[in-house]
């Protein structure tokens, strides 16, 4: 979603996002389809097609994104199925659920726009690399080096 926000309304295809984020294309395609189903992204077919955000980045939270692709990780019942914990979680699972609640709260308060802004406009988890210099530029740079 941060990569889509960085594109500022231009359609971005899975190949471009995969290259930028190093997420495998097949997996990325499934994530993007889940985001489309959740109404967070729109897809456009065709030669200039790809994906764009369906809502402003300031209106999309990390929690929206997480919920679009994964079910809740909150613990509501004993994961071990122990009858003794039927009505109340044991101390360990209660603490784990509290930690998950804190993460959920952080995700709820963090928007895609904030992530993009804090990353200096570069999609997070993306390698910040400058474009490869042309062969002509490399040749000029090498020619300018003093001979040894």
Helices and strands as residue ranges (DSSP letters): H 2-6, H 14-21, H 25-37, E 41-44, E 50-53, G 57-59, H 62-69, G 83-85, H 91-109, H 112-118, H 135-144
